[in-house]
Structure formats: structure tokens, C-alpha cells
Amino acid sequence: MDPRYTGEILKHLEKQSELLKEAKISMSEELHQLKVEEEMLMRKFYEIMSAHGKVKKSEDPSKVSDDGEIGNSTAIVTTTSNEECR
């Protein structure tokens, strides 16, 4: 590496580092918004499925997460008799 360009390279790397930090913050905010939107859509989907009688009632209510931090699930998955979880 030529020592004449060390200062320029350092400035370039610092600028790139700053841009990457800004991109990370932006993507983190976007991811959070998408997670919130997914949660709302899944709750609405569950309401619709419940209204049409497509959701089986769970005997153990502690398995369903309602932001009570009991489980880590954020999605509700329903299956029919032909679709078995493997």
C-alpha cells in the first residue's frame, strides 16, 4: 500500500462505515415496521378464520402468544386433515 494514499483511504473507509451504519439503522426500522404489519395481518387473518370456523380451539391457551411473552411465535398456522406437520 502506497503511504501517499493512506489518508484518502482512511477517509473513504470512514465514509463507507458511516453509510453502512445509516443503512443498518434504516433497515432495522423497516424490519420493525414489517414485523408490526405482519402481526396485525396475522391477527386479522386469525379473526377471519375464526369467524368462518376454520380455526381449531386450543385446549392449552398458554400456547398461543398474545404478546404475553409466553412463546416466541408471531404467526398462526392452520392445517387441514390432509396437511400434517412433519
ABEGO torsion letter per residue (X at the ends): XBAAAAAAAAAAAAAAAAAAAAAAAAAAAAAAAAAAAAAAAAAAAAAAAAAAGABBBBABAAABBAGAGABABABBBBBBAABBBX
